[in-house]
Amino acid sequence: MVTGGRGALGKGVVELLTAKGAIVHVADRPDAQLDHEAGAVAFYEALPPIWASIHLVGGFAMAPIAETSLADFEAQWKVNTVTCFLACREAVKSIRKGSGGGRIVNVAARPVIAAVGGMTSYLAAKASVAAITQGLAAELIGDGILVNAILPSTIDTPANRASMPKADHATWPRPSEIAETIAFLASPENALTSGALVPVFGRA
């Protein structure tokens, strides 16, 4: 299962997993007009038992805190933290219906461990994703469900290039490169790693 599977990173992840022989179910960004919780429950309940759930849905915004409204803060929390929480919760239910064990991979962000000014709302939301990841890793180890998160820096996508045309794009991690790390964390080959916040910073 891949949430956000039609985004730039999601397409790379889905393509790689499919090439490796996985059956991949894709959910895109939730409709802002729909009830996120009901949507998440319905989507996962319609799936057969899954082995892995990869949660790529998220969003980014930055502004000095004096210019950040409560609505701005809550928007970042909802698109990053709430979507991760709901996907994790429903994934656990689905994985437990299977033959035993499974994997969950979330997406936090580099600023969680290397803070950058001007993005307090985003940082708080992604730090919550990191906390969910590590809390679940401790909670689910007895089920054989390993839970990890990646910490990307700015990803080399067309949208990011357009928004930062003067940046050194060669230092940014490419979706295909990040997908390799995600695929390993979501695979049976990952037999030990859980609760990790894995840097995928590129060459910066």
Secondary structure, DSSP 8 states (H G I E B T S, - for coil): -EETTTSHHHHHHHHHHHHTT----EE----TTS-HHHHHHHHHHTS---SEEEE---------GGG--HHHHHHHIIIIIIHHHHHHHHHHHHHHTSSS-EEEEEE--GGGTS--TT-HHHHHHHHHHHHHHHHHHHHHGGGTEEEEEEEE-S---HHHHHH-TTS-GGGS--HHHHHHHHHHHTSTT--S--S-EEEE-TT-
